[in-house]
Each structure stands twice: as C-alpha cells, then as structure tokens.
Amino acid sequence: MPGLRFVDNVLFDLDGTLVDSSRTIVDAIEHALNTLDVAPGGVQVERLIGQPLYDIFMKTYGLPRERALQAIDVYREHYDRLNQSGTRVYDGVREGLAGLRAEGYGLYIATVKPTPIADKVLLDLGLRKHFNGVAGASMGPERRDKQRIIAWALNKFDLDPNTSLMVGDRDQDVEGARGNGLASVAVHYGFGQAEELRRAQPDHTADCFQDVVRLVLGEPVEDKAVEAGNHRGLIE
C-alpha cells in the first residue's frame, strides 16, 4: 500500500478534524452555564472545544464534582436537542474518507465525545458508513483523556500502533498518539492554536483535509513538520 510507510489504519479525532461543531458546542456550554447560573468569567468558550466536559466544568469554571456532572447532563440534553444544527462537515472530508476506504485503509474515530454521542453525530451527518469503528470517552469521567481513549481504541479494534496513524487538531491528539506509539498528523484548520500544535511536535501537519488524504496516500503535499526535520521518517 502506498503512502505513509506501514500505515494500515487511520484514527481520526471528530470535532475540529472532520466537522466544525463550534456553534453547536458553544451553544450547549453556554446553555449549561446559564441553567446552573454560572458566570462565564470572560472565558473564550471556543478555545475549550476538544477538552473533556468534566474538565471544562470543573477546572475552567471551578464547579465541584456534583455540579459539574449536573452541568454535563444539561449540556448533553441541549446538545441532543440541537441535532447538529450548528455543525458542518469540513470541505473534502466526505470524498476523502470514501477515497481512503476505497484504497483499503481501516478508518476509526478516537474522540473525547462519549462513544454513543459520537456515533449519533456521525450518523446524523452521514459519515458513519466510512468508519470501521468508533471509540470515544466513557459517559462518566473515568475514560476522558485522549491517551486513554486512543489506547482503548487500539485494544477494542485490535490495532497495531506501528501500523496506525492519529489525525487531530489539538495537542492532546498528538501527545495521545505519541504516548501510544502512533505517528500523528496535526491539522491547522481546526480548534487548536498554531503555537499549541508547534509545541506538541506532530510528525506531520496538514492545512486542509485534502492534505491529510495526500499524506496518507503518499502524494505531494507541503508538510511543514517534514521540512523542519521529521524524526519519524514515515514518508516513502
């Protein structure tokens, strides 16, 4: 198979990588804060996207555990009612996923969204058919960090980290991949900040989803991480 050497399976983050869910997520977070009468405190909510809800409500807004769990319940009820009304699929994603499947790659989701919620989002947006499996956070706070979610995905779907690739838009995607022995691609069009991704030191970078596909297939792409000296040497 051409492309990134030894890669048979590609794990994708969801929010900020495949879909722009910013309007939906921000609306649901603000609704939860208003319902629980919590002051936003000047926090730029968009910068929180991609973090586990438990950490958002406990660490960012300082809620005690029980109030944080209550806020999560309110968030999820409102998010479900919105039914992806503020979410759009990034350009090139549908065609790109279909093309990778046609080339024989195994495609999986690894997201901080709980598995059943991620499944519903993919179904609502017509993307679920492209994926061999979906691995997300637990409904409670037990499995919420990206490294544990990726590890769970590898175990659940019996994937070899040496032949798997993680694609995401936040530093936690890159660090979670590294912690599990996977190569990583960081996308610049999502919710992660440029400096955040630079510090995370992904193996490869992509400016659009079409670049992700080109990287996997081994087609020419301006890969900034490669230009800077990719220590993994994964491009054939």
N, C-alpha and C positions, 0 to 999 in steps of 0.2 A: 504494500500500500504506500503511495507517495506521501510526501508531506513531512510533518514533524516525526522524526525518527522514533519508531517503536510505539507511537500513539495509536491505540485502537479505540479508546473510549474518551469522550469529552463530557466533563461535568460543567454545567452552567449555573451561575447564580441567576436569580429571576429578576428582582427589582433593580433597575439601573443597568441591566445587562441585556435582557430580552425585551423588557417592557418599561415604559416610562409611567410609573404609577404614582408620581409625585402628588398630583391633585387629589387622588383617592386617599392616599396615606395621610397627607397633611390634614385633609378634611376630617378624617376619623380621629386623629390625635387631638385636634382642636376640639372636636365634639366631646371626647372623653374628658379633657381638661375642664371644659365648660360645665359638663354634667357634674363633675366632682368639685366644682368651684375652686379650681387650682389656677393660680395666676401663671401665665406663660413665662413671665420673668425675662422677657427680651430674648429668649432663645430662638434662633432661626430654625424652625421646625424642619425645613428641607434638609438641613445638614445632619439630621438624626436618621434619615432613611437608610436602611440597611442594618441598623443596630437592633438587637432583640428588644421587644416591647418591655420586657421585665426590666432591662437595664435603663431604657428610656425613662420609664416612670419612677423607678427607684433612684437611679444615680443622677439623672439630669434634673428631674423635678423633685427629688427628695422625699418621695412618698414612702411611708412604711409598707412592709410586705403586703399586708391585707388590703390596704388602699390601692397599692399597685396592681394587685390581682383583680380588684374591682374595676380599676381603670381599663385593664386589658379586656375584661368581659364587655364593658361598654364600647370600647374600640371595636371589638370583633363584631358585635351586633350591628353597629353603624356601618362598618366596612362591608358587611354582608348585604345590607340594605342598598348600598351604593351600586353593587353589582357591576363593578368595573367601569362605571360611567365616566370616571376621570382617568382611565388608564388607556394607553395606546401602545401598540406593538411597534418597536423601532423599525425604521426602514431596513429592508433587506433580511430581516430575521426569518420570515416565513420561507422565502426562497432559499436562504442559506441553510436552514435546518433540513429542508427537503433534499437539498443537494448533498449534504453530509450523510444523511441516511442512505441515499442512493449509492454513495461511494462505499457503504458498508460499515461506517463508524457507529459505535454504540453511543447513544446520547442520553444523558441523565441530568436531573435537576438536583442541586445542592443549595438550599436556601434557608434563611433564618425564619421564613414563614413556616408555621406548622404544616406537616405533610398534607392533611386533608384540605386545608385552605389553599395551599399551592396547587393541588390537584384541581380544585374548583376554578381557580384563576385561569389555569391552562385550558381547561375545558371551555370556560366562558369565552375565551379569546381564540379558540380553535387551534391551539398549539399542542394539546396533549398527545395527539396522534404521532408527533415526531419523536416522542421520548420512550425509551425502554423502561425507565423507572423514575420515581420522584422521591427524594429524601429531603425532609425538612426538619425543623425543630419539633420537640415534643410539645404537646398542648400546654403543659406546665413548664416551669423554668428549668427543669432538670437538664435537658439537652438543648442548649441555646447558642453556644459559641460555635463559630464556623469550623474550627478544627475538629471538634467532636462530631459535628454534622457530616463533614467530609469523611471522617473515619467510619461513621455509621453507614454512609452510602457505600463505601468500599466493601464493608463487611456484608451489608444487606444484598448487594448485587454481585458479590464475589468478583470484584475488580482488582486487577494488579496495579498498584500505584506506579510501577515502572512503565506501564503502557497506557497511563491515563493522564489527562490534562484538565486543569481547572481554569475556567474563564469567569472573571468577575470584575466589578467596578470599584471595590473598596479594598483597603489594606488588609482587612480580615480575610478576604478571599485569597490573597497572595500568601499571607502568613499561614493560613489554614492549609493551603496546598503544600507549602514548604514543610510544615510540621508533619505531614503525612507522606512526604516523599514524592509529591507530584510536581510536574512542571506547571507554570502558570502563565496566563495571558491576562494583562490588565487592560480594560477598555477605558478610553478617555472621555467617552460621551455620556457616561452615567453620572452617579451622585458623588463619586469620590473626587476629592480635590487633587490638583496636579502635584502639589508638594507631598500630600499623603501617599500618593502612588509612587512618587520618586523615592521616598524613604523606604517604602516596602520592598523595592528592588524586584519587580516581577521579571521573569525570564524573557517575556516578550510583551509588546504593547500593541494596541490597535486603536485607530481613530474612528472606525465605524465597524458595523457588524460584517460587512463585506470583507474587511481586512482580517477579521477573525477567521473567516472561511478560507481566505487565501493562505493564511499562515498554516492552517491545518492541512491544506491540500498541497502546500509547498510551492505556491505561486508567488511571483514577485510582490513584495509589499515593503514600504518604508517602515522598518521595525526599529524604533529608537533604542530599545534595550539591546538589540543586536549590535547597532552602531556603537553603543557605549562599551561593548565587550561582554557578550553573553557567555557566562561561565559554564552554562549547561551544554552548549554546543549541540542543540537539538535540531537545527535547520540542516537538512541534507543539501 
